[in-house]
Structure formats: structure tokens, C-alpha cells
Amino acid sequence: MFQESGLLSTPPLTIGDGSNTIINSQWMFQDSPIEKIELTTSDADQKVQITNILSGCSNLKKAKLTFKASGSMESAFADCTQLERIEDGLDTADVTSLSEAFRACSSLEYLRELDLSSCTTCYRAFQNCTSLYSTPYLNNTNTGINFQQMFWNCSSLRDL
């Protein structure tokens, strides 16, 4: 939708129509120069597919996503090199994959919590997040989940 657009910021955006269907927002802002984003859904129970939603947004500094993510979250924030934090509000209880979700978010310092109750893989989820100083609280961890190289090359990581 806004891929490779000139969009720098958005007012708070509400997506969805209030139906119970899953909103497909894959690649919605990929590679755009956006610096700040705030997204929510029109219905609190509506779920959003966010694979690659903001990947390649190298100018993105702040993100507030207040909705229930669903399915794969692969590469959702990959290569957002200026992203410092994701505000609380992103519900990940229905996410099945976090593979490379935050890959190369080299400015990311903090992420409060991730609910991993449906997740089966976190392969390199935080690869090269060199400013990340603390792991997020991993809530409701699914047994048998693949944590392989989840914090690969997180050189500032001090607190587990």
C-alpha cells in the first residue's frame, strides 16, 4: 500500500472494518522513509498479519502497534536500523513465527514483552540488534519452540 512511498509519518491510523477476518497488512510500509507510526484496529479482537509490514524502513524510530498480530511476524521490522523501541500494545499471542522479526534493528534498545504461546520459531529474531541491552520478557513460552540463534550478535545484551 505505502511501499517505497515518500510518507514520513502518520497520524494514528486505524485499519480494518470491524469484521472478524484477519487483516492482511503484509509489506504495507516496506522500504518507505517513514519515521514514526501508530497503528490500531477498529475492533480490538480483529487480528493483523504483519509479515514484512515495516521491513526496510531504515528511518523508522518509533512504532506503536496496538492490535493482535496473527500468523507469521517474519521480518516485520527487519532492517529498521534507526528503530529504538516499540511501544507497549502489540499482542503476539497468536504469532507463529518471529524469525528475523527484528533482524538488524541496530538501534533497538528495549522491547518489553513477547507472548510466545503460539510461536514455534524465533530463529534469529533479534540478529544484529547491537544496542539491545535486555531481552524482552518471554511470556507463555510454547514448549518445543525453536530459539536457535534468537539473540545472534546482540553485543550489548547484559540482562536475560
C-alpha positions as CSV (number, residue, x, y, z in Angstrom):
1,M,0.0,0.0,0.0
2,F,2.6,2.5,1.1
3,Q,5.7,0.6,-0.2
4,E,8.5,2.9,-1.3
5,S,6.3,6.0,-0.8
6,G,7.5,9.3,0.5
7,L,5.4,9.0,3.7
8,L,7.4,10.3,6.7
9,S,4.9,9.9,9.5
10,T,1.3,9.2,10.0
11,P,-1.4,10.4,12.4
12,P,-2.7,7.4,14.4
13,L,-4.1,5.1,11.7
14,T,-7.0,2.7,12.3
15,I,-7.1,-0.3,10.0
16,G,-9.8,-2.9,9.4
17,D,-13.6,-2.7,9.1
18,G,-14.6,-4.3,12.4
19,S,-15.2,-7.8,10.9
20,N,-13.7,-10.9,12.4
21,T,-11.5,-11.5,9.4
22,I,-7.7,-11.3,9.6
23,I,-6.4,-8.0,8.1
24,N,-3.5,-8.6,5.7
25,S,-1.1,-5.8,6.1
26,Q,2.0,-7.7,4.8
27,W,4.5,-5.4,3.2
28,M,2.3,-2.3,3.9
29,F,5.1,0.1,4.6
30,Q,8.1,-1.8,3.4
31,D,11.0,0.3,2.3
32,S,9.2,3.6,3.0
33,P,11.1,6.5,4.6
34,I,8.5,6.7,7.5
35,E,10.0,7.8,10.8
36,K,7.1,7.3,13.2
37,I,4.0,5.1,13.0
38,E,1.0,4.4,15.2
39,L,-1.5,1.7,14.1
40,T,-4.5,0.2,15.7
41,T,-7.6,-1.8,14.5
42,S,-11.2,-0.7,14.5
43,D,-12.1,-3.8,16.5
44,A,-9.9,-4.9,19.5
45,D,-10.5,-8.5,18.6
46,Q,-9.5,-8.2,15.0
47,K,-6.2,-9.8,14.1
48,V,-3.5,-8.5,11.7
49,Q,-1.0,-10.4,9.6
50,I,2.3,-8.3,9.7
51,T,4.9,-10.2,7.8
52,N,7.4,-7.6,6.5
53,I,5.0,-4.8,7.4
54,L,7.8,-2.3,8.1
55,S,10.9,-4.1,6.8
56,G,13.5,-1.9,5.3
57,C,12.1,1.3,6.9
58,S,15.6,2.5,7.8
59,N,14.3,5.9,9.1
60,L,11.7,4.4,11.5
61,K,12.5,5.5,15.1
62,K,9.2,4.8,17.0
63,A,6.4,2.4,16.4
64,K,3.2,1.9,18.4
65,L,1.2,-1.1,17.1
66,T,-1.9,-1.6,19.2
67,F,-3.5,-4.8,17.9
68,K,-3.4,-8.6,17.9
69,A,-0.7,-9.8,15.5
70,S,-1.5,-13.2,13.8
71,G,0.4,-15.8,11.9
72,S,3.9,-15.1,10.9
73,M,5.7,-12.0,12.1
74,E,8.8,-12.8,10.0
75,S,10.9,-9.8,9.1
76,A,8.2,-7.4,10.3
77,F,10.8,-4.9,11.5
78,A,13.9,-6.2,9.6
79,D,16.5,-3.6,8.7
80,C,14.8,-0.8,10.6
81,T,18.2,0.4,11.7
82,Q,17.0,3.5,13.5
83,L,14.2,1.8,15.4
84,E,14.8,2.5,19.1
85,R,11.7,1.0,20.7
86,I,8.3,-0.5,20.1
87,E,5.7,0.9,22.5
88,D,3.6,-1.5,24.5
89,G,0.4,-2.7,22.9
90,L,1.4,-5.3,20.3
91,D,-0.3,-8.6,21.2
92,T,1.8,-11.5,19.9
93,A,-0.2,-14.4,21.5
94,D,-1.3,-15.6,18.0
95,V,2.1,-15.2,16.3
96,T,3.5,-18.5,15.0
97,S,6.9,-17.2,13.8
98,L,9.3,-14.5,15.0
99,S,12.0,-15.5,12.5
100,E,14.2,-12.5,11.8
101,A,11.4,-10.2,13.0
102,F,13.8,-7.6,14.4
103,R,16.9,-8.5,12.3
104,A,19.4,-5.7,12.0
105,C,17.5,-3.3,14.2
106,S,20.8,-2.0,15.4
107,S,19.3,0.9,17.4
108,L,16.7,-1.2,19.2
109,E,17.4,-0.9,22.9
110,Y,14.3,-2.3,24.6
111,L,11.2,-4.4,23.9
112,R,9.1,-5.0,27.0
113,E,7.3,-8.4,26.4
114,L,6.5,-11.0,23.9
115,D,3.8,-13.6,24.3
116,L,5.1,-16.8,22.6
117,S,2.2,-19.1,23.4
118,S,1.5,-19.9,19.7
119,C,5.0,-19.4,18.4
120,T,7.1,-22.3,17.0
121,T,10.2,-20.5,15.9
122,C,12.2,-17.4,17.0
123,Y,15.1,-18.2,14.6
124,R,17.4,-15.1,14.6
125,A,14.6,-12.9,15.8
126,F,17.0,-10.3,17.1
127,Q,20.0,-10.9,14.9
128,N,22.4,-8.0,14.9
129,C,20.4,-5.9,17.4
130,T,23.6,-4.5,18.7
131,S,22.1,-1.9,21.0
132,L,19.6,-4.3,22.7
133,Y,20.7,-4.3,26.4
134,S,18.0,-6.6,27.8
135,T,15.9,-9.5,26.5
136,P,12.2,-8.9,26.4
137,Y,10.1,-10.8,28.9
138,L,9.1,-14.0,27.1
139,N,5.6,-14.7,28.4
140,N,3.7,-18.0,27.9
141,T,6.5,-19.7,26.1
142,N,5.4,-22.6,23.9
143,T,7.2,-25.9,24.6
144,G,9.3,-27.1,21.8
145,I,9.9,-23.6,20.4
146,N,13.0,-23.1,18.2
147,F,15.1,-20.5,19.9
148,Q,18.1,-21.1,17.7
149,Q,20.3,-18.1,17.5
150,M,17.5,-15.8,18.7
151,F,19.9,-13.2,20.0
152,W,22.7,-13.7,17.4
153,N,25.3,-10.9,17.6
154,C,23.5,-8.9,20.2
155,S,26.8,-7.4,21.6
156,S,25.2,-5.1,24.2
157,L,23.0,-7.7,25.8
158,R,23.5,-7.7,29.5
159,D,20.3,-8.8,31.2
160,L,18.4,-12.0,30.5
